[in-house]
Amino acid sequence: MIVNVANAAEARTFIDNEPFHKAGVFELVRVRRWRQMQPEVVPGVNGSTAQEARLQLKELRLKELIV
């Protein structure tokens, strides 16, 4: 299931209130961020966005190690 929410907390709230989840239909629920990227028309144009995404992922992984 793909939902458009602002953050992980909203995703969790959605899942907790979703009727099939409440009924126990799903054995496992994972919340993952999904970023839709447009195809790169001119080589290098999306490079800064990709670098930013890598840095955000690195920061997230560091936070997970700290907790």
C-alpha positions in Angstrom: 0.0 0.0 0.0 1.4 3.4 -0.9 0.1 6.5 1.0 1.0 10.1 0.7 1.8 11.5 4.1 4.1 14.1 5.5 6.2 12.0 7.8 6.6 8.6 9.5 4.3 9.5 12.4 1.4 10.2 10.0 2.2 6.9 8.2 2.0 5.0 11.5 -1.3 6.7 12.4 -2.7 5.8 9.0 -1.6 2.2 9.5 -3.0 2.0 13.1 -6.4 3.2 11.9 -6.5 1.2 8.6 -9.4 -1.3 8.8 -7.5 -4.3 7.3 -4.6 -3.8 9.7 -7.0 -3.6 12.6 -8.6 -6.8 11.5 -5.2 -8.6 11.4 -5.1 -9.1 7.7 -1.4 -8.0 7.4 1.2 -10.2 9.0 3.9 -7.5 8.7 3.8 -3.8 8.0 6.9 -1.8 7.1 7.0 2.0 6.7 9.5 3.1 4.1 10.1 6.4 2.5 9.5 6.5 -1.2 10.7 9.4 -3.2 9.5 9.6 -6.8 12.2 10.9 -9.0 11.8 12.3 -12.5 14.0 10.9 -15.3 17.1 13.0 -15.9 16.7 14.7 -19.3 20.0 16.5 -19.2 22.9 14.5 -17.7 23.9 15.9 -14.3 20.8 18.0 -13.6 19.5 15.7 -10.8 23.0 15.1 -9.4 22.6 17.6 -6.6 19.3 16.0 -5.6 20.9 12.6 -5.5 23.8 13.8 -3.4 21.3 15.4 -1.0 19.4 12.2 -0.7 22.6 10.2 0.0 23.5 12.7 2.8 20.0 12.5 4.3 20.2 8.7 4.3 23.6 8.8 5.9 22.3 11.1 8.6 19.3 8.8 9.2 21.6 5.7 9.5 23.8 7.6 12.0 20.7 8.5 14.1 19.6 4.9 14.1 23.1 3.9 15.5 22.9 6.5 18.2 19.4 5.4 19.4 
